[in-house]
Amino acid sequence: MIQLRDVSKTVSSGGAPLTILHPLSFEVARGQFLAIVGPSGSGKSTLLGLIAGLDSPTSGDVTIDGVNITRLGEDRLARLRGEKIGFVFQFFHLIPSLTAFENISVPMEIAAVPDADPRRRAQSLLEEVGLTGRAHHYPSQLSGGEQQRVALARALANNPPIVLADEPTGNLDSTNGRHIMELLRTVHRTRGTTVVLVTHDAELAALADSRLVLRDGRVVEYL
């Protein structure tokens, strides 16, 4: 489902080149749950951004479900992200002026999928994440754990085959963090979704199928 070949990322820092990711290659199988771990500054979030097509590699190729995204124009890349990838971030990025129900509905309305029923789908997703009774609450009226559950439901709105989660528990207490991880595992298990999780929490990473360890921009372990 995800394939990286000799992917690297170098940026300019103070006029000098700074390598964030040295050339690396690996694959993530369809339906796999991969945790990317490593110390701060190891390149975890940069790597996830390259997989998502939110950033471009300095060299190498990123292929998503058979499509080399490094060769796509921005319009096609945006369309592929909308169809193939759901995102969950550490900071929830909910629209504050919209209710939980409306935040989940937005991706479906933007995608304008034929024969889709955004209202019914949003209600079903709220039930899935245990927030039926909070559908008409605004983000400011929800706890951090509830907001992240809304964000996860929003990520699933268009039923993407891939979910990318960047430190989704990093802004939560341990109880809510564990709940989010269990929801991600349920999504993976029941839908066959490919999940790539960036986390600094070794205990949470151990719940994934496999683990990729980054250090100083290099893959040092892939189990």
C-alpha positions in Angstrom: 0.0 0.0 0.0 2.9 2.4 0.8 6.3 2.1 -0.7 9.4 4.4 -0.3 12.5 4.0 -2.4 15.7 5.8 -1.6 13.7 8.7 -0.1 15.7 11.6 1.5 14.9 15.1 2.8 17.4 17.9 3.0 16.6 21.5 3.9 18.6 24.7 4.1 19.5 25.8 7.6 21.3 29.1 8.0 22.4 28.8 4.4 23.9 25.3 4.9 22.3 22.0 3.9 20.7 20.1 6.8 19.7 16.4 6.1 16.6 15.5 8.1 16.2 12.1 6.4 19.0 10.1 4.9 18.0 7.8 1.9 15.7 5.1 3.2 13.5 2.4 1.7 10.7 0.4 3.2 7.2 -0.9 2.4 3.9 -0.9 4.4 1.6 -3.8 3.3 -2.1 -3.3 2.8 -3.9 -3.7 6.1 -0.7 -3.3 8.2 -0.5 -1.3 11.4 2.9 0.4 11.6 4.3 2.5 14.4 7.1 4.9 13.6 9.1 5.7 16.8 12.3 7.5 17.7 13.7 10.4 19.7 12.7 14.0 19.1 14.4 15.3 16.0 14.8 11.8 14.4 12.6 12.7 11.4 9.4 10.9 12.3 6.9 13.7 11.4 8.9 14.6 8.3 8.7 11.0 7.2 4.9 11.0 7.7 4.5 14.2 5.8 6.4 12.7 2.8 4.1 9.6 2.9 1.1 11.9 3.0 2.3 14.0 0.1 2.2 17.1 2.3 5.9 17.6 1.5 8.2 16.5 -1.3 11.4 14.4 -0.9 14.7 15.8 -2.0 15.3 12.4 -3.7 13.6 9.1 -4.2 10.0 8.0 -4.8 6.9 7.6 -2.6 4.2 5.3 -4.0 0.7 5.1 -2.5 -1.5 2.3 -3.7 0.4 1.9 -6.9 0.6 5.7 -7.7 4.0 7.5 -7.5 2.9 10.7 -5.7 6.2 12.4 -6.2 5.3 12.8 -9.9 1.8 14.2 -9.4 0.7 17.8 -9.8 -0.9 19.5 -6.8 -4.5 19.0 -8.1 -4.1 15.2 -8.6 -2.2 15.0 -5.3 -4.9 16.7 -3.4 -7.5 14.4 -5.0 -5.5 11.3 -4.1 -5.2 12.5 -0.5 -8.9 13.1 -0.3 -9.6 9.6 -1.6 -6.9 7.5 0.0 -5.7 9.1 3.2 -7.3 10.1 6.5 -5.3 12.3 8.9 -5.2 12.5 12.7 -2.9 15.0 14.3 -1.7 15.7 17.9 -3.6 19.1 17.8 -7.1 18.2 16.8 -7.5 20.9 14.1 -11.3 20.9 14.4 -13.2 23.9 13.0 -14.2 25.8 16.1 -17.4 27.3 14.6 -18.8 23.9 13.6 -20.3 21.2 15.8 -18.8 17.7 16.1 -21.4 16.4 13.6 -20.6 19.2 11.2 -16.8 18.7 11.5 -17.2 15.1 10.5 -19.5 16.0 7.6 -17.2 18.5 6.0 -14.8 16.1 4.2 -17.8 14.3 2.6 -19.3 17.5 1.4 -16.0 18.6 -0.1 -15.5 15.2 -1.8 -19.1 15.2 -3.1 -19.1 11.4 -3.5 -22.0 10.3 -5.6 -24.9 8.6 -3.7 -23.2 9.4 -0.3 -25.3 10.5 2.6 -23.0 12.7 4.7 -25.6 13.1 7.5 -26.2 9.4 7.9 -22.4 8.7 7.6 -21.5 11.3 10.2 -24.1 9.9 12.6 -22.7 6.4 12.1 -19.2 7.6 12.8 -20.2 9.4 15.9 -21.7 6.1 17.2 -18.5 4.3 16.3 -16.4 6.6 18.4 -18.9 6.7 21.2 -20.0 10.4 20.9 -23.6 10.2 19.8 -24.7 12.4 22.7 -22.1 15.0 21.8 -23.0 15.5 18.1 -24.2 19.1 18.5 -21.5 20.3 20.8 -18.8 22.6 19.6 -15.1 21.8 20.1 -14.8 24.2 23.0 -17.5 22.2 24.7 -15.7 18.9 24.3 -12.8 17.4 26.3 -9.5 16.8 24.7 -10.2 13.1 24.4 -13.6 13.8 22.8 -12.1 16.3 20.3 -9.6 13.6 19.2 -12.4 11.1 18.8 -14.2 13.6 16.5 -10.9 14.1 14.6 -10.6 10.4 14.1 -14.2 10.1 12.9 -13.5 13.0 10.5 -10.4 11.1 9.2 -12.6 8.1 8.5 -15.4 10.1 6.8 -14.5 9.1 3.2 -13.6 5.6 4.2 -9.9 6.0 3.2 -7.8 2.8 2.9 -4.9 4.6 4.8 -5.0 6.5 8.1 -1.9 8.5 9.1 -1.7 9.5 12.8 0.9 12.0 14.0 1.3 11.8 17.8 -2.5 11.4 18.2 -2.2 10.8 21.9 0.5 13.4 22.6 -2.0 16.0 23.8 -4.0 13.6 26.0 -3.8 12.0 29.4 -2.9 8.3 29.5 -6.5 7.1 29.8 -7.7 9.1 26.8 -4.6 8.2 24.9 -5.2 4.5 25.4 -8.8 5.0 24.2 -7.7 6.6 21.0 -5.2 3.8 20.4 -7.9 1.2 21.0 -10.1 3.0 18.4 -7.3 3.0 15.9 -6.8 -0.7 16.5 -10.5 -1.3 16.0 -10.5 0.6 12.8 -7.5 -1.4 11.6 -9.0 -4.7 12.6 -12.6 -4.2 11.4 -12.0 -2.2 8.2 -8.7 -3.6 7.1 -7.3 0.0 7.1 -3.6 0.5 6.7 -2.5 2.6 9.8 0.8 4.4 10.2 1.2 5.9 13.6 4.0 8.3 14.8 4.4 8.1 18.5 7.0 8.7 21.2 5.2 6.3 23.5 6.9 2.8 23.5 3.9 1.2 25.2 1.5 2.4 22.5 3.9 1.5 19.8 4.0 -2.1 21.1 0.3 -2.4 20.3 1.0 -2.0 16.5 1.7 -4.9 14.2 5.2 -3.7 13.4 7.6 -0.9 14.4 10.0 1.2 12.5 12.7 3.0 14.6 14.3 6.2 13.3 17.4 7.7 14.7 19.2 10.7 13.3 17.2 10.4 10.1 18.0 6.8 9.5 16.0 3.6 9.9 17.8 1.6 12.5 15.2 -1.1 13.0 12.1 -2.4 11.2 10.4 -5.3 13.0 
